[in-house]
Amino acid sequence: PFPNPPAPPPRESGGAFRVDAYTSHAPLSLAFDKHPLDASLELSAQTSRAPARVALHPAFEGAFHLETSVYAPRVRWPARLPDPAGKGRRQVVKLVSEPAAVDQEDADEAHVEKPPRRVVSGTVSWWLYKNPQGPLSGSVWVETSVAEVALDLGGVDA
């Protein structure tokens, strides 16, 4: 008789994680290189007068909000990213840029320039064909002032 082959290691899944990160006058950089499937991540990250950058693992699904007082926030993600669950899904990112404080219609024609958009929010999820695959349970809020803010949705090496 042949011995039974060892069972494959269980896939990490589920869980709820909350991360609060605050600093002042210093760069803030967070990189999540692991994220269990179907886990919920709630992140609140804030600094002032320094750049803020967050890199999320591709398994993250949820809403995000980036805010700064001067620069336009940046969100990056790869065009094609393998499904972390191996189900053949595709990553869908929806962005919303909130209008700046001075709307072009309210500006006095040539005397006031429209400031850059300073708030970007949106969602990221995994879809099978044209169907979302579940509720969005995570949330990310990243804020700074007088500096750049960036979010990478493709992982630490994106």
Buried (B, 14 or more C-beta within 10 A) or exposed (E): EEEEEEEEEEEEEEEEEEEEBEBEEEBBBBEBEEBBBBBBBBBBBBBBEBBBBBBBBBBBBBBBBBBBBEBBBBBEBBEEBEBBBEEEBBBBBEEEBEEBEEEEEEEEEEEEEBBEEBBBBBBBBBEEEEEBBEEBBBBBBBBBBEBBBBBBBBBEEE
